[in-house]
Amino acid sequence: MATPKRRISHARTHNRKAKFLGSLRAPEVSVCTHCGEVVQLHRLCGSCGYYRGKQILKTSDES
């Protein structure tokens, strides 16, 4: 396994981490067309069980 020849300074490490952490974003969200809840994109609505206008999961409220 290769080993580093020189010590990496704190400034270099912090610059590298700042570039990575600066590019992170919060997940995209949208509004459920059926109930109006805020849900993540490409995810099933947790409150009503609908995805893209179709009921995928039966919730305990409907049973």
N, C-alpha and C positions, 0 to 999 in steps of 0.2 A: 504494500500500500504506500502511496506517495505521502511524504510529509512536507509541510511548508518549510521553506528555507528561511523566511523572515517572519517576524511578528506583524500581524495586521493591526494598524492603529485604530483607536476608538473612532476617530473621525471618518475613516474609510468604512468601518462597520456601520456607523450611524447613517452615513450617506446612502449606503446600499439598502438598509432597512427603511429609510425614509422614502425612497423611490418605490419600494414594494408596497408599503402601507398607504402611501398617497394614492395608489391606483385602485385600492379596494373601494367598492361602492356598496350601498345598501341594496337588498334584493328589490327587483321591480315588483310593483303591486298594481292591481286593477280592482274594479268593482264588480261583484257578482251580478250578473244580469237578472237573476231570479229573485234574490232577497236583498241585494244592495250592500252586503258585507264586503269589507276590504279583504282580498285574497291575493296570494302570490300568483304570478303568471304560471301557466301550465300546471296548476294544482287544483285539486278538487275543493269545493267550498266546504268548510268544516261545519257550518251551521245548517245548510239545507241539503247538502249531498249532491249538488248539481255540478256538471262540468260541460261547458260549451252547449248549454241549453238542454242537456239530457240528464235525467236522474240516474246517477251511478250507484249511490249508496243510500239506503233507507235509514233515516235518522229516527231516534226514539220518539220524537214529536209526532211523526206520521203513522207509527205503528198502532 
